[in-house]
Amino acid sequence: MQYKALCEYLESKPGSRRDMPFGPDALVFKVLDKMFALVAWQKDPLTISLKADPVDAVILRKQYPAVKAGYHMHKKHWNTVTLDGSIPDEEIRLMIDESYDLVVLGMTRAQQQQLRTLGWRPHET
């Protein structure tokens, strides 16, 4: 997945916004001030860190060599994915969907309702 398509997909999530709280090398995507993706946008190839269910995180690491335990993240709950073309774009989008949903499902009901008014619906896995 290329940088432009990646950012467009991340920004298409209801309530998503860009931030750079860790400096110019890390592009963070947040939903209501909670991070759901971190893109090392100046790396070649790009990497993206995404939240994952702990069991799914391990499965993805075993399935794809490009998926590693989260770099500078809680390794049980985050994966860092190298976007080197070895993982289909649809699988990357599914990982993004799961990360976003996990973050939103950890929010209050009021926050979830706010996101529902913007079009959020949990994805079926």
PyMOL commands that set and color helices and strands:
alter all, ss='L'
color gray80, all
select helices_A, chain A and resi 3-11+54-63+89-105+109-117
alter helices_A, ss='H'
color red, helices_A
select strands_A, chain A and resi 16-19+27-31+34-40+47-51+67-69+78-82
alter strands_A, ss='S'
color yellow, strands_A
deselect
rebuild
show_as cartoon
